[in-house]
Structures are given as structure tokens and as C-alpha cells.
């Protein structure tokens, strides 16, 4: 029977076991009881006695081999290697952050094995993370854990997915930020002559994501048919501590691949930009970067305008001109709010923004849909007129 003791942490009791591992090192895994320290001493002591009797230290592990007795923290790192080729780089980067920065550090100290992982331990992990993170962030970890353990079930490493028995955090209701039409006019005025001028205009008018704006190429523009096709993205992600530029012929979802009307104002601006780029290339000669020649948004030397540069320059532009602080992505929300204000149906806004489901559009912008509510009120007033006499007071 392994040794053990109770330890308090953040007001809760933890069981700390102690044994010598096959490699000769002393191990002290922590196991959460889920019990507050106050008033639960006897219960915690009983749980510790039972755990000491039943606990079997993990066997010596074979490198790069999956088995049910491996540490759960090691399994999560192994799963990252497995899943890497099956997901996009940006998705994998998000998985790495959740696993390496949150899930592994927490469970590594407990010494719990893959087979020994209990729902209550996962629930304790969620409660621990919610002390410092928003529910939305913990929900992403919940999704990662569910996916990783679902794979373990498929490989017959565990009989069932313990995440299915856990109460997942409730997400906060998201309220999108946006600029009014007057604020947008001020922004356009402030951006005149700025390197982001046309980028801001495209994002605000078409409601494009940052990755979609920067991913625009000349072959996506049809000046004769007056169309603009969204089919390529440029974004960046952090992988193993390095910032990686992602260029891909895809969009966030299938519905994000869309063709929009190219209004005359933008057609003229693009034509002028094309002529300017041809001039820059001629002047710079061999110094002009040919790698990004097909892209619309490059600088004078042909270098691609990078995502982080857009975010930082946009924030500085607002601050320098005393404009209300919003995110670059909020230009997309500003577009949606203006469409709603002018009576454009939610379905058309969904297609304009490239949302995969109308419920996504409705959930994000329902609080802005005052016009349709007003129309409903007027319709009911006509269809169901109330008596002109006021109700008699009965008090």
C-alpha cells in the first residue's frame, strides 16, 4: 500500500500519494477529492484510505507506445502528435496551447493514468481553470479533452469517455462590439492616406474577416463581371514558439467561400492600386518581392502586409485619432449592424458575412435587431388593436 497524506489547496482537500517509481525517482501524485476542507475532514480521510489501498503505481513506460497505464498527461502530448496531420495548422496551434499550457501542467502533478482518470478529476480541473479564465476558454479545453479521450475509446485503451459525465462550463453570452455609421465616417476620414485605408474599407463594407481581407488576390477580382470572390486566407499562428504565416485556398467554413458584388467605388480603387503596384515593381526592379505578387495587399516593396501588423496598426490609428477603441474584427460586426439597421433580412446578412448557419448570425446580432422588433410591434398593433379606454384602476 502506497503512502499518502491530505493537503489543502485553494480551500479544497487533495490526496497526495508517495511511492518510488521503477526508474528510482520519488513520485508524489496529487488526486483531487472535490471536497472543501471545512467540514469534510473525515470524508477526505476515508477517501485517502481507500485510494491508498486501491492505487497501483503506473508501470515503466515504453517510449512512444500507447497504453492504458501511461500517465494521462503523457497521453495528451502523444495525442497532439497523432492529431497534427488531421487538422489545420491554426487548429493544431490552439490544441497545443490548451494541452501544453493548461491540461498537462494540471494533470501531470496528479500522477493520474489514462485508465485511472475519473470524471470528478476533470470537473475539478474545470473549476480550477475557471478561477482565472473565462468559460469560453475552458470550453475549448473541454472540447480537446473530449476529442482526445474519444480517440482513446476507439483504440480500446479505456472503456468509456469520462468527459461525457462531466458538467461542462456554461458559455457567456457574446455581445459583439461595433461602430455606428457616424463613427465609421470618422474612421474613414482618419484612415485617409494610411497604409490600412483600403483594408479598413474592405473589412467594413463587405464584413470580411482579417484573414479574408489579407487573403484577397487579383485573380479573385473580376472587373468586367464586377464580382469579388472570397476563397483564400492569410493568417498567422504560433507553433513551437515560432510565428508561422498560413496561406491557404480555403475559408473558415464552406459557407465562407462566397462571391460578392464589386461596387464601382471599389472597382476604381482596385484599378488605381493595381497601377500603383505595377509602377512600384518597375521602380524597385530586382528588389521587388515577387513571392506575393498575386496578392492585393502588399507594401511598396511587394512584401505581404502581415496579420499582426494590421491588428497593431489599427489599434494605433484609433488611439492617435481619439477614436473609440474596437478590435479590427469589430469592423465586421459594424457591417452587420448597419445592414440590420437598414432592414436587410437576417438570411441575407448570413450570406453576406459567410456564416455557415443562420443561427450563428442570429445569436451574434439578435440584440441589434431592433428594426425587426419594431416592425413586429407595429404589425401586432394593427392586427390586434387594444381598447382605447384605459383599464380602470382597482387599487
Residue pairs with C-beta under 8 A, 6 or more apart in sequence:
1 52
1 53
2 17
2 18
2 19
2 52
2 55
2 57
3 17
3 18
3 19
3 52
4 15
4 16
4 17
4 18
4 48
4 51
4 52
5 15
5 16
5 18
5 48
6 13
6 14
6 15
6 16
6 44
6 45
6 48
7 13
7 14
7 15
7 16
7 30
8 14
8 37
9 30
10 128
10 131
11 36
11 37
11 38
12 32
12 33
12 34
12 35
12 36
12 37
12 124
13 33
13 35
13 36
13 37
13 40
13 41
13 44
14 30
14 31
14 32
14 33
15 30
15 31
15 32
15 33
15 44
15 47
15 48
15 51
16 28
16 29
16 30
16 31
17 27
17 28
17 29
17 31
17 51
17 52
17 55
17 111
18 26
18 27
18 28
19 26
19 27
19 57
20 26
20 27
21 27
21 57
21 58
21 60
22 59
22 60
23 60
27 57
27 111
28 111
29 109
29 110
29 111
29 112
30 109
30 110
30 111
31 51
31 110
31 111
31 112
31 121
32 110
32 120
32 121
32 124
33 40
33 43
33 44
33 47
33 48
34 120
34 123
34 124
35 43
35 44
35 47
37 44
58 69
58 70
58 71
58 111
58 113
59 69
61 67
61 69
61 70
61 71
61 74
64 78
66 75
66 78
66 155
66 157
67 114
67 157
68 113
68 114
68 115
68 157
68 158
69 113
69 114
69 115
70 78
70 113
70 114
71 107
71 108
71 111
71 112
71 113
71 114
72 107
72 112
72 113
72 114
72 116
72 117
73 103
73 104
73 107
73 108
75 114
75 148
75 152
75 157
76 99
76 103
76 104
76 107
76 148
77 99
77 100
77 104
79 99
79 148
79 151
80 92
80 95
80 96
80 99
80 100
82 151
83 92
83 95
83 147
83 148
83 151
84 92
87 95
88 246
88 248
89 237
89 239
89 244
89 246
90 235
90 237
90 246
92 239
93 237
93 238
93 239
93 244
94 140
95 144
96 239
96 240
97 238
98 140
98 141
98 144
99 144
102 129
102 141
103 125
103 141
103 144
103 145
106 125
106 128
106 129
107 117
107 121
107 125
110 121
112 118
112 121
114 152
114 157
114 158
115 157
115 158
117 149
117 158
117 162
118 162
119 162
119 163
119 165
119 166
122 145
122 162
122 163
122 166
123 166
123 167
125 141
126 138
126 141
126 142
126 166
126 168
126 169
129 137
129 138
129 141
130 138
130 169
134 172
135 169
135 170
135 171
135 172
136 171
136 172
138 169
139 168
139 169
139 171
142 163
142 166
142 168
142 169
145 163
146 161
146 163
146 164
149 158
149 161
149 162
149 163
150 161
152 158
152 161
153 159
153 160
153 161
174 363
174 364
175 367
176 330
176 333
176 336
176 337
176 364
176 365
176 368
177 326
177 327
177 330
177 333
178 326
178 330
178 333
178 334
178 336
178 337
178 368
179 187
179 204
179 324
179 326
179 330
179 331
179 334
180 334
180 337
181 338
181 341
183 323
183 324
183 334
184 204
184 334
184 338
186 321
186 323
187 200
187 204
187 318
187 323
188 200
188 201
188 204
190 317
190 318
190 320
190 321
190 323
191 197
191 200
191 201
191 317
194 200
194 313
194 317
195 299
195 305
195 313
196 310
196 313
196 314
196 317
198 269
198 273
198 297
199 213
199 214
199 297
199 305
199 310
200 314
200 331
201 266
201 269
202 208
202 213
202 216
202 266
203 210
203 213
203 328
203 331
203 332
203 335
204 331
204 334
204 335
205 263
205 266
205 335
206 228
206 260
206 335
206 352
207 331
207 332
207 335
207 336
207 339
207 352
207 353
208 230
208 332
209 233
209 252
209 256
209 329
209 332
210 235
210 307
210 310
210 311
210 328
210 329
211 233
211 234
211 235
211 252
211 307
212 230
212 233
212 251
212 256
212 354
213 297
213 310
214 233
214 234
214 235
214 295
214 297
214 304
214 305
214 306
214 307
214 310
215 230
215 232
215 233
215 234
215 247
215 295
216 228
216 230
216 232
216 295
216 296
216 297
217 232
217 294
217 295
217 296
218 274
218 294
218 295
218 296
219 294
220 228
220 229
220 230
220 231
220 232
221 227
221 228
221 229
221 262
221 270
221 296
222 228
222 229
222 262
223 262
223 267
223 270
223 271
226 261
226 262
226 263
226 264
226 267
227 259
227 260
227 261
227 262
228 259
228 260
228 261
228 262
228 266
229 258
229 259
229 260
230 251
230 256
230 257
230 258
230 259
230 260
230 354
231 249
231 250
231 251
231 257
232 247
232 248
232 249
232 250
232 251
233 246
233 247
233 248
233 250
233 251
233 252
234 245
234 246
234 247
234 295
234 304
234 307
235 245
235 246
235 307
236 243
236 244
236 245
236 246
236 306
236 307
236 308
237 243
237 244
237 246
238 244
243 308
245 304
245 306
250 257
251 257
251 354
252 354
253 354
253 355
253 356
254 356
255 350
255 351
255 354
255 355
255 356
255 357
256 354
256 356
257 354
258 351
258 354
260 352
262 270
270 296
273 296
277 298
277 302
280 288
280 300
280 301
280 302
281 288
281 293
281 302
284 300
284 301
284 302
287 301
288 301
288 302
289 298
289 301
289 302
289 303
290 302
291 302
291 304
292 298
292 302
292 303
292 304
293 302
295 304
297 304
297 305
298 304
298 305
299 305
310 328
311 327
311 328
314 328
315 325
317 323
318 324
318 325
318 326
319 325
326 334
332 353
333 364
333 365
335 352
335 353
336 349
336 353
336 361
336 364
336 365
336 368
337 365
337 368
339 348
339 349
339 352
340 346
340 349
340 365
340 368
340 369
340 370
340 371
340 372
341 368
341 370
341 371
342 371
343 371
344 352
346 358
346 361
346 362
346 365
346 369
346 372
347 358
349 361
349 365
350 357
350 358
350 360
350 361
353 361
355 361
